[in-house]
Amino acid sequence: MDTLEIMEYFTAENREHWLEEIGRCEWGAGKYLHSLLSENSLKKAVGETALVLILAEGERLVSFCTFAPLDDIQPTELSPWIGFVYTFPEYRGHRYAGILLEYAESLACVMGKESIYISTGHTGLYEKYGYEFFKTEKDVSGEDSRIYRKCLFADEAEKSRLWEIGGRRKAEIVKRARKGAEAISYCGLSCNHCFLGEWCGGCRSVFSCCSFGTLHEKGKCPNIVCCEEKGIDGCYECGELDDCAKGFYQNGSNGRAAKAQTLFIRKYGKEKLLHAHDKPNEVYDFKKAQELLGTDVKTGLKILENENDGGENHAEN
């Protein structure tokens, strides 16, 4: 038997192969997951930070599940959820699903979640992995579903163990997610310079954990929603930018700093912003650099222009 390996679908190099493997599943919910992935609509359904965890033996899929802000109980304040848990028949009886459950639990722990939830019609399945029946609620189809909950911080030693391995696992997912991803966010911030760079793939990646975005429905901030509705690449292409107060632009000095960077992109382009951003971040940490750029929009724009090569030729604003 080959060594078992845990991977994440969205950041896997051979995603088409694993989609085909998921497609072998005869379970109705598994077929629905395959449909969502084929249509690139899973994140729209259960949240932008949704992951699909897969356990593989060589090129064969053993087990899979999702780890996401939501599942089939919506709307709800409960989060995060493990869903679509499935092990192929030939691999059952070895508790392989538990390997993925523990992986998801470690990610939830490092994200600061105290509990994790599963919605199911089964009784006696998840109890052996430490889950307890919480309550019954209607799912999105109107059917009763049993909600199971596992408290992650009940044992201090287990919390420390999950935190350590979860940190390594999330950092690896972020590293793969950031590979080749656009470095400039929709609102104009540089994801390359953000303090969350180690923990977030960036809002244009397959694993966006933006601390502002996760405050909103399904983890998508109003700036992204607006840009997608208008069919534009970012706020810097919008004719309403100067007076815009949507989303992140309401966020105090951070919002003003983002607006200054967006205006800079509109005038000089993304690459020049990254270059201009390097210098303040070499002198200050991210928080201080944002404070300086967010003094007011005009001052922030001028700082970036002065840091940009050829700044002496910039017109007064």
N, C-alpha and C positions, 0 to 999 in steps of 0.2 A: 504494500500500500504506500502511495506517495505521501509526502508530508502535507498536512493540511495547512492552508494559508488563508488569512483573512485579508480581504481587499475591500475597497470602496468603489462602487460602480462608476460614479460620475468622474472620478479622478483616475480610473483605470486606463491603461494605454490601449487595451484591446476591448473597448466597450461593446463593439458590435458582436463580438463572440459571446460575451456574458449576457447580452440582451437575447441572443439566440438560445442560450442555455436556460434563461428564465422562461422563455417561450415554450420549453419542454414541459413546464408544469401543467398538470391537468386540473388543478384546483381552480375554481372560479375566481377567487380573489387574486390568485397568482396571475391568471390570464388578464385580469383588470390592471394589475400592476404593469404587466408587459405592455398593455395598450397605452397606459399613461406614459411610460418611458419611451415608447415608439413615437408618441405624439409630442414628446418633450413637455408634458403638462403636469408631471408629478408635483413639482415645486409650487405651481399655481394652486394645486389642490390642497397640499398639506404644509406649505411654507417654504421660503427661500433657502433655509438651512437644511432642508431634507437630504438625508444620505440613504443610500441603499448598501447595506453591509452584506457581503457575500463570503461564504466559506467554501473553499475550493480544494479539490484533490487533483493536482495537475491542471488539466484543461476541463475537468468535470466539475460542475456545480453540485455542491453537497447540500447547502442550506442557504437561505437568504432571509432578510427582514429589512424593514425601513426604520430609521430613527429620525423623527421629525417633530416640529412644534405641534402638529395636529395629526389626527387620524380620521376615523369615521364618526366621532362624536363632535359635532359642530353645531352652533358655537359653544365654546367652553373656555374656562379660565385655566383648566388643567393642562399642564405641559411639562416635559415633552412626552412623546408617545413612541412606543415600539409597535410596529404594525406589519402586516403581510408576512407573518412568521411561517416559514415552510421548510421542511426537510424532505428531500426526495426519498421515495419508499425504500430504495436499496440501501440507504444510509441510516435508517431509523433504528432506534434501540440503543444508541450510543450517546444520547444527550448532546448531540452536536449543536442543536439550536441554543443550548445554554451557553456555548462559547460566544455566539453572537449577542445574546442577551447581556452577558458580562461586558462585552466590548461597548455596547450602547450605554450601559450603566456607567462605565468609566468616563465616557464623553459627557454624559449628563452631569456627573460629579464635577468635572473640571469646568463646566459651564455654570457652576454654582447652583444647580438644581437639587432640591432636597428630596424629591420623589420622582418616580418615573411610572408611566401608566401603560396598560395594555387593555384594549377593547376586544372581547372575544365571546363566543358562544359556548366555549369549552368550560367544563368543570373538572378540576383535578389535574390539569396539565401544568399550569404555571405555578401552582403552589409549591411544587418540588424545587423551584428555582428561587424561592423566598418571597413570592408575591402573595398578597392577601386580597381577598375580595373586598372591594370598597363600596360600590353601589351599582345599581342598574339604571341605565339611561337609554333614551331612544337614539339610534344612530341616524345617519343622514337619509336612510331609506325608511325611517319610521319604525324600525324593528327594535325590540328590546336587546340590549347588549350588556354583558357583564363587564364591569370595569375593575381591573385589578391594579393594585398599587404596591410599589416596593419603596420603602423609606431607605434612602442611601446613606444617611448620616447617623443611623441608629447606633452603629458601632464605630468608635474612634479609630481603631486600628484598620478596619475595613475602609473607612473614609480615606485614611492616609494612603492605603494601597491603591484604591481607585484613582485618587488624585494624581499619584505618581505615574501610573501607567496611562491614565487618560490624557495627561499633559503631553506625553510622548506621542500618543496616537493622534491627538488632534493636531499637533505641530506637523506631523508627517502628512496628514490630509491637507493642511493649509499649504505646505510646501508644494505639493503636487498641484493643488488648485491654482496657485499663483503662477505656475509655469506657463508662460505665453499669454497670461491674462492682461488686459488693458490696465495700465497703472493709474489712469485718471478716472475719478468717479464722475457720476452724472452731475453732481452739484459743484464740481470743480476741484475738490480736494485731491491731493496726491496720496493714493493708497500706499505708495512706496515709502512715504515719510510718516505715515500715521503710526501712533503708538500701538495700535492693534495689529500691526503687520505680522507679528508672530502668531496671532490667534485668528486672523480673518484673511480669507483669500482675496478680498476686495469685492466691491459691489458688482463688478462685471464678471466675476469668476463664478464657478459652480458651487462655491462654498462661501457665501457672504455672511459674515457674522457681525456686521457693522452695529456698533452699540446704539446708534440712533435708529437704524432700520429695523432692528428687532423689537423696537417699541411699538411698531405699527402692524397692521393686519398682515398676517402671514410673512412678516419680516421684510416687507418692501416699503421703503420710505416714499413720501409724497413726491419727491423730486424725480425718482425713477418712474413712478406711475405716470406723472405728467409728461415726461419725455417720451415714454412709450406711447401714450395716447396721441401725442403730436407727431410721432414718427421722426424724432430728432435724436442725434447722437448724445447730446448733453445740453445742460441749461445754457451754455455759451452759444448755442445756435438759436436761442429763443429771442424773439423780438420784444418780449415783455420782461427781460432779465433785469433791467435797471431798477424797476419798481417792484420786483417780485419779492414776496414775503412768505412764500410757500416752504413747507418742510424745514429743512436744515437752516434756511435763511432766517428763521425765527429764533435760532439757537444762540442768542447773545453774541459774545466776541467770536466764538467758533463760527457762527453763521456769517458774521461780517468778514471774517478771514476767508471763508469759502467763497463769498460773493466777490471779494477782491481777486481771488485766484481765477474765478470764472471770467471776470472781466478781462483779466490778463490773457487768458486763453483766447478770448474773442479777438483780441488785438494782435497777439503774437504767436498763438498756437500752443499745442500741448507740450512739444519737446522743449520749447524755451521755458515753459513753466517748471518742468522738472529740473532744468539747469539752474534757474533762478532760485528754486526752492532748496537746492543743495546747500547753498552758502549759509543761510540763516540756521539751518539744521546742523551745520558743522559747529556753530558757535553755541547754540542753545538746544535744549531738549525740545521735543515736539510741543509740549504744553506752552513753554515760553515763546516759541516761535509763533504759535497760533495767537497768543496774546498780543504780540507785536503787530501781526498782520491784521488782527481784529480790533485794533484801537478805533479805527473807523474805516470804512471801505476805501475812501480816497487815499488815506495814509497807507493802508495795506497794499494797494495797487502801486503806489509810488515806491515803496520798499522793494517790491518785486522788480519793478522797472529799473531801479538803481542797481540791483544785483545782476540784472541781465546784461550780457555783453552788448555794447552799443547803447547803453542806457542814457548816455549823455545826449543822444539825438532824439530822445522821446519828448514829445510835446507836453506842455503843462496841461493838467486836467483840472 
